[in-house]
Amino acid sequence: MKISEIEAALRSLDSQERLRAIAALRKCDAAVALPMLLTKVDDPEFLVRSFVAMGLRQS
């Protein structure tokens, strides 16, 4: 996924899209991924927040 696609997916109302975007951030540099992950720390979906926490732990 391109960065612009990841950003769009993170804004999606579909939690599955947001999960795919967070998974795609694993391939990005920490300098790019961290700010995007931090925007989803308070996501309404528990699974999305869990993926964010895992992503932040790996960065």
C-alpha positions as CSV (number, residue, x, y, z in Angstrom):
1,M,0.0,0.0,0.0
2,K,1.2,3.5,-0.7
3,I,1.2,6.1,2.1
4,S,-1.7,7.9,0.6
5,E,-3.7,4.7,0.5
6,I,-2.8,4.0,4.1
7,E,-3.9,7.4,5.2
8,A,-7.2,7.1,3.4
9,A,-7.8,3.6,4.9
10,L,-7.1,4.9,8.4
11,R,-9.9,7.5,7.9
12,S,-12.3,4.8,6.7
13,L,-15.4,4.0,8.7
14,D,-14.8,0.3,8.1
15,S,-12.7,-1.1,10.9
16,Q,-11.3,-3.8,8.5
17,E,-9.9,-1.1,6.3
18,R,-8.3,0.5,9.3
19,L,-6.8,-2.8,10.4
20,R,-5.3,-3.4,6.9
21,A,-3.8,0.1,7.0
22,I,-2.2,-0.5,10.4
23,A,-0.8,-3.8,9.2
24,A,0.6,-2.1,6.1
25,L,2.4,0.4,8.4
26,R,4.7,-2.5,9.4
27,K,6.6,-2.0,6.2
28,C,7.1,1.8,6.8
29,D,9.9,3.5,8.6
30,A,9.1,4.3,12.2
31,A,9.3,8.1,11.4
32,V,6.3,7.6,9.1
33,A,4.4,4.9,11.0
34,L,4.4,6.4,14.5
35,P,2.4,9.6,13.8
36,M,-0.1,7.6,11.9
37,L,-0.4,4.9,14.6
38,L,-0.9,7.6,17.2
39,T,-4.0,9.0,15.4
40,K,-5.7,5.6,16.1
41,V,-4.9,5.1,19.8
42,D,-8.4,6.1,20.7
43,D,-10.2,4.2,17.9
44,P,-13.7,3.0,18.9
45,E,-12.8,-0.6,17.9
46,F,-10.9,-2.7,20.4
47,L,-9.1,-4.8,17.7
48,V,-7.9,-1.6,16.0
49,R,-6.5,-0.3,19.3
50,S,-4.9,-3.6,19.9
51,F,-3.1,-3.6,16.5
52,V,-2.0,0.0,17.2
53,A,-0.5,-1.0,20.6
54,M,1.4,-3.9,18.9
55,G,2.6,-1.5,16.2
56,L,3.8,1.0,18.8
57,R,5.6,-1.7,20.7
58,Q,7.5,-2.8,17.6
59,S,8.6,0.7,16.7
